Amino acid sequence: MLLLDEPVSGLDPIARMQFREIIKVLQEAGMTILISSHVLSDLAQLCTSIGIMELGYLVESASLQQLYQRLSRQQIFISTLGELDALKTQLNNHPLVEDWEILSGQERVSVYFSGTQQDCALLLRSLILSGIPLTEFHCTQEDLESIFLKLGHKQAS
């Protein structure tokens, strides 16, 4: 078992990449590695399971995959050539669109979407068929930092 506390603190990008490769080799060799860190993007790349602590209490413990499935919402970024009203109408009428917001100063919208990847593809198809000139359609999941902030917010409530 290997116990590491803030192992990438102070490392430059090349050293961080090398560190990740070393950890992967050790994992493949069957070593159990426990990492304590506040750099959540690194943990998301390295870990298979995660425990999230807030104010000294364990507020979540699960596999990373389970955590993403339960707590991470799918987000879609959509840009259009000046057809925001038509886009807003389509989004308001779609049953899997949970919420959306126009990103300031842009013809770009951030959409929270509760569907699958296939549903995402169907949304894209319906927007294209409705004649909206799209310049971007990018699906992504909320990251580990967003999940942590949600869990911390639950504790504070």
trRosetta pair geometry for C-beta under 8 A, 3 or more apart (Angstrom, degrees):
i j d omega theta_ij theta_ji phi_ij phi_ji
1 31 7.2 157 -102 -172 27 80
1 32 4.7 -24 -111 76 80 103
1 33 7.5 169 -162 -85 57 32
1 34 6.9 18 -179 -2 102 104
2 26 6.7 -12 6 167 150 151
2 31 5.9 33 -4 162 110 125
2 32 7.3 173 25 91 68 52
2 33 4.7 -13 66 -114 104 78
2 34 7.2 -179 90 28 53 65
3 33 8.0 178 -78 -159 28 52
3 34 5.0 -9 -114 65 69 106
4 7 4.1 -9 173 -52 127 123
4 33 6.8 5 5 -175 113 96
4 34 7.0 170 28 88 67 54
4 35 4.8 -12 70 -111 106 72
4 36 7.0 -167 98 26 56 69
4 37 8.0 -1 113 -47 98 103
5 35 8.0 169 -84 -159 25 50
5 36 4.7 -7 -119 59 67 114
5 37 7.8 164 -166 -67 37 64
6 9 4.2 19 157 -23 108 126
6 36 6.7 -39 -33 97 62 81
6 37 5.5 130 -99 -109 49 74
6 38 7.4 -2 -100 14 98 81
6 39 7.8 101 -136 1 72 106
7 19 6.4 163 132 -168 112 139
7 35 6.4 -72 5 -136 119 104
7 37 7.0 -64 23 -75 74 121
8 11 4.9 -83 -163 30 64 125
8 15 7.9 154 -143 111 77 93
8 16 5.1 54 -148 -117 120 95
8 19 5.9 -180 -93 79 91 163
8 37 7.0 37 29 -129 97 141
8 39 6.0 -78 67 51 122 158
8 42 5.5 -151 15 -119 155 165
9 39 7.8 -171 -72 -23 67 129
11 15 4.0 -130 -167 96 104 118
11 16 4.8 139 109 -60 123 77
11 19 6.4 -6 -169 -21 173 139
12 15 5.1 87 52 14 71 104
12 16 7.1 -132 97 -9 33 91
13 16 5.6 -54 -144 35 32 114
13 17 6.4 34 157 -20 65 103
14 17 5.7 -53 -152 34 32 112
14 18 6.5 30 150 -16 65 106
15 18 5.5 -53 -146 39 35 112
15 19 6.2 43 151 -26 65 103
16 19 5.5 -49 -147 32 32 116
16 20 6.6 35 152 -20 63 101
16 42 7.1 -101 -165 -108 115 120
17 20 5.8 -51 -153 32 32 112
17 21 6.7 32 150 -18 63 104
18 21 5.6 -53 -151 35 35 113
18 22 6.5 37 151 -20 67 103
19 22 5.7 -54 -150 34 32 111
19 23 6.4 32 152 -19 66 105
20 23 5.7 -54 -149 36 32 112
20 24 6.4 34 153 -21 65 104
20 42 7.5 -135 -82 -152 106 87
20 45 6.1 -28 -132 124 132 125
20 46 6.2 -126 -129 -83 83 98
21 24 5.7 -52 -149 34 32 113
21 25 6.6 34 152 -19 64 103
22 25 5.8 -54 -153 34 33 112
22 26 6.5 30 151 -16 65 107
23 26 5.7 -57 -149 39 33 111
23 27 6.3 36 152 -22 66 105
23 33 6.2 -178 -150 123 94 175
23 46 5.4 -9 119 -143 153 114
24 27 5.6 -51 -146 35 32 113
24 28 6.3 32 155 -18 65 106
24 46 7.8 -120 -62 -130 74 72
25 28 5.8 -56 -149 37 29 111
25 29 6.5 27 151 -18 63 108
26 29 5.6 -58 -150 38 32 112
26 31 4.3 -48 170 47 90 136
26 33 6.2 83 111 -56 127 130
27 30 7.9 79 175 -46 31 11
27 31 6.5 -86 -85 59 30 80
27 33 6.5 -73 -77 8 83 124
27 48 7.8 139 -151 -23 135 118
33 46 8.0 -80 99 160 133 114
35 43 6.6 -172 96 -108 126 89
35 46 6.6 24 15 106 160 140
35 47 6.8 -126 43 -75 120 108
37 40 7.6 174 109 -69 97 38
37 42 6.2 -60 129 75 157 121
37 43 5.7 -177 69 -58 118 107
39 42 4.4 33 115 16 110 117
39 43 6.9 148 93 -17 64 87
40 43 5.3 -53 -147 37 42 114
40 44 6.2 48 154 -26 71 101
40 143 7.3 118 119 142 117 104
40 144 4.4 -159 166 102 113 114
40 145 4.7 153 71 -70 146 75
40 148 6.1 -116 -97 -16 153 144
41 44 5.8 -49 -149 30 32 114
41 45 6.9 26 153 -14 61 105
41 143 7.1 -9 -96 178 79 137
41 144 7.1 178 -81 46 38 115
41 145 7.1 -15 -52 -35 77 112
42 45 5.9 -62 -156 38 34 107
42 46 6.1 10 157 -5 70 119
43 46 5.9 -72 -138 47 30 99
43 47 5.0 0 -178 -4 75 126
43 50 6.4 87 158 -112 123 119
43 144 6.4 -148 81 136 104 167
44 47 7.1 -45 -98 39 16 95
44 64 6.9 137 -136 -151 60 134
44 143 6.6 -61 -70 -167 166 89
44 144 4.3 -154 -70 -18 116 135
47 50 5.3 89 126 -71 149 89
47 64 5.7 135 103 -54 92 129
48 63 6.3 -37 154 -146 72 88
48 64 6.1 -125 -171 8 24 110
49 61 7.5 28 171 -177 105 73
49 62 6.9 -148 -149 118 82 27
49 63 5.0 -59 -98 -106 77 51
49 64 6.5 -133 -94 -24 22 74
50 60 7.5 13 106 111 92 102
50 61 7.4 -155 99 -135 47 46
50 62 6.8 -11 57 64 77 61
50 63 7.8 77 14 -170 74 17
50 64 5.5 79 -11 -81 112 78
50 67 6.2 -27 52 -24 119 158
50 144 7.6 -149 -126 -143 173 125
51 58 5.6 -40 -175 -140 110 108
51 60 6.9 172 -151 93 43 58
51 61 4.4 1 -108 -104 84 88
52 58 7.4 113 74 -157 46 58
52 59 5.4 -53 97 63 95 91
52 60 4.3 19 38 52 109 101
52 61 7.6 -152 20 -66 64 50
52 147 7.8 -137 -69 121 157 98
52 148 5.8 -165 -141 -116 134 83
52 151 5.6 69 111 91 148 160
53 56 6.7 -3 177 -132 113 9
53 57 6.4 158 -154 77 74 32
53 58 5.6 -43 -96 -92 78 51
53 59 6.8 134 -127 6 25 84
54 57 6.0 -29 67 62 68 85
54 59 4.9 12 17 -18 111 135
54 151 6.7 -167 -33 122 138 97
54 152 4.9 172 -118 -108 140 79
54 155 5.2 175 103 13 145 164
55 155 7.0 -177 22 145 121 147
57 155 7.4 157 69 -130 128 140
58 61 5.9 7 173 -43 121 111
59 151 5.0 135 119 166 131 116
59 152 7.4 152 47 -79 169 48
59 154 7.5 144 -174 72 131 112
59 155 5.8 -76 -109 -60 141 125
60 67 6.8 89 159 -115 133 112
60 151 5.4 -74 -21 -129 129 151
62 66 4.3 -112 168 85 119 121
62 67 4.8 149 83 -58 120 86
62 70 7.5 -16 131 21 173 136
63 66 4.5 91 57 7 86 103
63 67 6.9 -152 90 -8 44 87
64 67 5.6 -55 -149 35 32 116
64 68 6.5 31 155 -17 66 104
64 144 7.8 -41 -144 -94 101 117
65 68 6.0 -55 -150 36 29 108
65 69 6.4 28 153 -19 64 108
66 69 5.6 -56 -146 37 32 112
66 70 6.2 18 161 -10 68 111
67 70 6.3 -64 -144 42 25 101
67 71 5.8 -34 179 31 64 115
67 72 7.4 65 129 -22 68 104
67 144 7.8 40 121 -119 135 83
67 147 6.2 73 162 -178 107 159
68 71 7.1 -82 -121 56 16 75
68 72 4.4 -24 -154 16 62 136
68 141 6.2 28 -162 164 111 149
68 147 7.5 -89 -93 -67 51 147
69 72 7.4 14 -28 37 12 94
71 142 7.9 -92 126 77 73 128
71 147 4.7 89 115 -132 127 103
71 150 6.1 175 -174 79 114 146
71 151 7.4 -4 -149 -55 156 96
72 141 4.8 40 149 177 130 105
72 142 4.4 -160 -151 56 82 93
72 143 7.7 92 -127 -37 122 8
72 146 7.1 95 -121 85 80 116
72 147 5.8 -48 -73 -70 84 112
73 98 7.1 -81 -155 39 135 152
73 112 5.1 1 149 -155 139 102
73 113 7.5 137 169 50 91 46
73 114 7.3 -50 -145 -88 93 64
73 141 7.6 163 87 -152 30 64
73 142 5.4 53 47 -16 67 122
74 112 7.3 123 77 -162 56 53
74 113 4.7 -57 93 72 107 90
74 114 7.1 164 36 -93 105 18
74 115 7.2 -79 56 60 149 56
74 120 7.1 -111 159 -75 146 124
74 139 6.3 -13 -175 -165 108 98
74 140 7.4 152 -160 83 62 33
74 141 5.9 -45 -104 -99 58 64
74 142 8.0 -109 -75 -12 16 77
75 110 6.3 -13 -171 -171 109 91
75 111 6.8 146 -161 76 56 51
75 112 6.0 -30 -102 -99 72 58
75 113 7.1 150 -106 17 19 88
75 139 7.5 148 83 -156 44 49
75 140 5.3 -26 68 71 91 83
75 141 7.1 130 17 -126 83 14
75 142 6.3 95 -18 -60 117 71
76 110 7.6 151 78 -160 47 44
76 111 4.3 -20 61 63 95 108
76 113 5.3 40 -9 -14 113 135
76 120 6.6 173 -84 -140 129 105
76 123 7.4 -85 -83 98 176 147
76 137 6.8 -10 -175 -166 108 70
76 138 6.8 154 -158 78 58 45
76 139 5.2 -22 -101 -98 83 66
76 140 7.6 154 -90 22 36 66
77 108 6.5 -2 -174 -174 93 107
77 109 7.4 161 -154 82 47 48
77 110 5.9 -19 -101 -103 72 66
77 111 7.6 -175 -78 19 24 80
77 136 6.0 -33 118 132 94 121
77 137 7.6 173 85 -143 57 24
77 138 4.5 -6 53 57 99 101
77 140 7.4 18 -6 11 100 111
78 87 6.6 176 121 -159 132 134
78 108 7.0 161 85 -155 44 58
78 109 4.9 -14 62 59 95 96
78 111 6.3 29 0 -9 113 122
78 127 7.4 -120 -146 -142 140 169
78 134 6.5 -66 -163 -134 90 109
78 136 6.3 168 -149 92 28 78
78 137 5.5 17 -109 -104 79 68
78 138 7.9 -166 -68 25 44 65
79 106 7.1 -64 -119 160 102 111
79 107 5.9 82 -161 99 77 82
79 108 4.5 -24 -95 -99 86 82
79 109 7.7 174 -80 17 39 67
79 134 6.9 106 77 -163 56 65
79 135 4.5 -55 102 67 107 94
79 136 3.7 51 23 31 106 108
80 83 4.6 -92 154 52 134 88
80 84 6.4 168 66 -70 126 54
80 86 7.9 -158 173 68 162 99
80 87 5.3 -154 -16 -51 155 140
80 107 5.4 -110 67 153 65 110
80 109 7.9 14 1 1 104 106
80 132 5.6 -53 -126 172 132 101
80 133 6.0 112 -162 79 79 65
80 134 5.6 -48 -97 -102 74 50
80 135 6.5 162 -106 10 19 86
81 107 6.9 74 -111 128 15 159
81 133 4.2 -29 32 97 114 125
81 135 6.1 102 -50 -34 83 114
82 107 5.9 -64 -66 -117 39 147
82 133 8.0 15 45 59 73 117
83 86 4.5 -34 172 42 100 117
83 87 5.7 109 112 -26 84 96
83 107 8.0 74 34 -171 51 122
83 132 4.9 -173 108 -141 145 81
83 133 6.0 128 -4 34 133 79
84 87 5.5 -59 -145 41 33 113
84 88 6.0 37 157 -23 69 105
84 102 6.8 32 -151 -110 132 127
84 107 6.0 -127 -60 -145 104 79
84 109 7.5 142 -134 -52 89 115
85 88 5.8 -51 -145 34 29 111
85 89 6.5 32 154 -20 62 104
86 89 5.7 -53 -152 33 32 114
86 90 6.6 31 152 -17 64 105
86 130 6.8 172 169 135 113 118
86 131 7.5 -70 174 83 155 87
86 132 5.2 -173 110 -92 121 102
87 90 5.8 -56 -151 37 32 110
87 91 6.3 29 154 -17 67 108
87 109 6.3 -175 137 -7 134 148
87 127 7.1 30 -121 -141 79 114
87 132 5.5 109 -76 -145 81 148
88 91 5.8 -57 -145 39 30 110
88 92 6.1 31 157 -21 66 108
88 100 7.7 -168 -123 91 69 138
88 109 7.7 -179 -79 -98 71 149
89 92 5.9 -56 -146 36 27 111
89 93 6.4 12 159 -8 62 113
90 93 6.1 -71 -150 44 27 103
90 94 6.4 32 155 -35 65 108
90 126 6.8 161 -163 124 121 105
90 127 5.8 115 142 -102 162 78
90 130 5.7 -173 -89 43 132 170
90 132 6.8 -87 -6 -30 151 146
91 94 5.8 -52 -146 20 32 114
91 97 4.9 167 -170 -155 75 170
91 100 5.1 -11 164 -7 148 159
91 109 7.1 -120 -55 150 159 155
91 111 6.2 -131 -134 -113 127 124
92 97 7.5 -86 -81 82 17 140
94 97 4.4 77 80 -7 106 111
94 123 6.3 51 -147 -120 153 104
94 126 7.5 144 -98 86 116 150
96 113 5.7 39 134 -164 98 79
96 114 5.1 -138 -164 58 78 80
96 115 3.9 21 -175 -42 153 107
96 119 5.5 95 -43 166 179 137
96 123 7.2 -109 68 -67 120 123
97 100 6.2 -18 -179 -37 118 111
97 111 5.8 -60 -137 -166 101 112
97 112 7.4 103 -168 75 59 57
97 113 6.0 -34 -106 -103 54 73
97 114 8.0 -158 -79 12 8 84
97 123 7.8 120 -61 -125 97 137
98 112 4.3 -59 64 105 110 103
98 113 6.7 -163 6 -89 90 17
98 114 5.3 97 -48 -33 110 103
99 111 7.6 169 91 -155 46 49
99 112 4.6 20 53 39 85 118
100 109 5.4 12 180 176 116 113
100 110 6.6 166 -155 86 64 49
100 111 4.4 -14 -104 -106 102 70
100 112 6.9 -152 -72 18 51 68
101 109 7.0 165 83 -155 33 70
101 110 5.3 -9 58 57 84 97
102 106 7.6 -177 174 70 81 75
102 108 7.3 118 -161 80 62 49
102 109 5.6 -43 -101 -100 55 76
103 106 4.9 -8 90 50 98 122
103 108 4.5 -25 43 89 120 102
103 109 6.8 -162 -3 -96 84 21
103 110 5.8 89 -55 -21 101 100
108 136 7.0 1 -120 58 100 133
113 119 7.4 176 166 110 115 114
113 120 6.5 95 129 -95 154 88
113 123 7.1 -84 -133 -24 140 166
113 139 7.7 -66 51 -127 142 98
115 118 7.6 -109 158 73 109 63
115 119 2.7 -106 168 97 136 149
115 120 6.0 176 92 -46 112 64
115 122 7.8 -99 161 48 159 109
115 123 7.2 159 46 -30 150 121
116 119 4.8 106 47 6 66 100
116 120 7.0 -114 104 -6 42 88
117 120 5.3 -48 -151 31 36 119
117 121 6.7 38 150 -19 64 100
117 139 7.1 135 -123 122 74 164
118 121 5.6 -50 -153 33 35 112
118 122 6.6 35 148 -18 64 103
119 122 5.5 -52 -149 37 36 113
119 123 6.5 42 150 -23 66 100
120 123 5.7 -49 -152 30 32 113
120 124 6.7 34 149 -18 62 103
120 139 5.0 25 -166 -88 152 146
121 124 5.6 -50 -152 34 35 115
121 125 6.5 37 150 -20 65 104
122 125 5.5 -50 -147 36 35 114
122 126 6.3 34 155 -19 66 104
123 126 5.8 -56 -148 36 31 109
123 127 6.4 30 154 -19 65 105
124 127 5.9 -57 -150 35 30 110
124 128 6.4 26 155 -16 65 107
124 134 7.8 -83 -150 26 81 176
124 137 5.2 101 -114 165 109 159
125 128 5.9 -59 -150 38 30 109
125 129 6.1 26 156 -16 67 111
126 129 5.7 -55 -141 41 31 110
126 130 6.3 32 157 -22 64 107
127 130 5.8 -57 -149 35 29 110
127 132 5.0 -59 179 51 84 126
127 134 6.1 67 127 -52 124 131
127 137 7.5 164 65 -96 147 135
128 131 8.0 62 170 -57 33 18
128 132 7.2 -91 -90 55 27 78
128 134 6.7 -69 -83 10 77 123
134 137 5.5 13 171 -41 142 106
142 146 4.0 -97 178 80 111 149
142 147 6.5 133 117 -48 113 77
143 146 5.4 106 56 7 62 100
143 147 7.4 -119 111 -1 39 91
144 147 5.5 -53 -150 36 38 114
144 148 6.3 43 151 -23 68 103
145 148 5.6 -51 -149 34 32 114
145 149 6.5 32 153 -18 64 104
146 149 5.8 -54 -149 36 32 111
146 150 6.5 35 151 -21 64 103
147 150 5.7 -53 -152 33 33 113
147 151 6.4 29 153 -16 66 106
148 151 5.8 -59 -150 38 31 109
148 152 6.2 29 154 -17 66 108
149 152 5.7 -53 -142 39 31 112
149 153 6.2 36 155 -24 64 106
150 153 5.7 -57 -149 34 28 113
150 154 6.7 34 151 -25 63 101
151 154 5.7 -46 -152 26 35 114
151 155 6.9 34 151 -18 62 101
152 155 5.8 -53 -156 32 36 112
152 156 6.5 30 151 -17 67 108
153 156 5.7 -57 -148 38 34 110
153 157 6.5 42 153 -31 65 104
154 157 5.9 -53 -153 24 30 115
